[in-house]
């Protein structure tokens, strides 16, 4: 029995393991693990991957978006564009009714032609010409009824005024001739009277000595004296009449000069007035023509039509009322991006940026490349969420934007941005969370 117990408790001998077969597999396993982790570790320490800051942004509001307005307003005749239509610089957008503006411009044109014709007539009168020489610009428009009427009217006035002045001068010339003839007659009377006086005086001298000696009748001598006195009185009257008529000639000549001078003064005054009037009318005509030209509202630049406000032909556009907005088609698209303050040290001006627009429904969103152009110098706090951020501006060249996107990128459209910050090894990516925690722990100690 004890033998059985001893035999039961005795250790059972196991067969010896066949070590020659198990040892190589374990070594191979350890070797594989070593090689895998070794190669991965070496690769992670050597291989470099691009790192990027991920941020959200949106298409910036165009600061140079143009509001197309009309200064004077008017009645819409044609609408030639629609919303989201691309237009080139100089393209016609609207046409307003020209009736009133063209009538005003035509009225001023007639006034200018009338003033030019008047000026030509006054110049001819001032230079005492026999005919009016109209300026070439007036002759070029002589085919117009109103212009031709103005020229004919001034020629008629020129002839009438010239005839009137010459008529007044002619009357005075006739008076002068009459006075000259009267003076000539008086001169003859004067000479005759002087001769008679001389003859009687000679006779009187001869008979006066005889009368003293009683050989000639005294009454006859007295009669001769009376006749001498009468002739001398007549001679004095004749001389006075001659002087009076000569004064009349002088007065007539003075009146001729005064008539000519008055006429020239009137011409000079009118010429000065019309000289001031013509530039004023031309300026008003230029402004009126500008209004006519502005009736065709053209695009000041190439862009996309947005927010079209005019939809009715025949409708009234008020002065200064916006007609539409024009978003310029620029060579550069601007995006506003909010950068987390934690990432701000990694974002540099000039950093390459990948941009994607998730708003476009497409399986494969094309890659768009841009660059960081500016970063706000201080952080900004969103008043709605109270979250701080730095505002960055990313520029995307027009050549980077796919054709199917052009004209569709509107202000406020969201975008995902990947701002390149450089290259990092895989090990750096894997270990950075632990090293960051370690540094923070050491700083807290």
CORZI-V285886 format. One line per field, one symbol per residue. phi: phi as a letter, one per 20 degrees, with the letter a starting at -180 (. if undefined). Layout:
BEGIN
phi: ???
END
This chain:
BEGIN
phi: .fffffffeffeeefffegfeeffffffffffffffffffffffedfddfdbeebdbbfffffdfdeeccfenrdfebddcbgmeecegnffdccefegfffffffffffffffffffffffffffelfebedfffffffdfffgffffffffffffgffffffffffffffffffffffffffffffffffffffffffffffffefffffenecfffffffffffffffffffffffffffffffffffffffffffffffffffffffffffefffffffffffffffffffeedffbfadfblfddccfnfedffmffeadcefeefcddcecedfgfeffeecfnffceccdffefbfdffeddbbfdbcffcfcdffedmeeadeddddcfgfeefgfefndedgnffbdccefdpdcffffgfegfffffffffffff
END
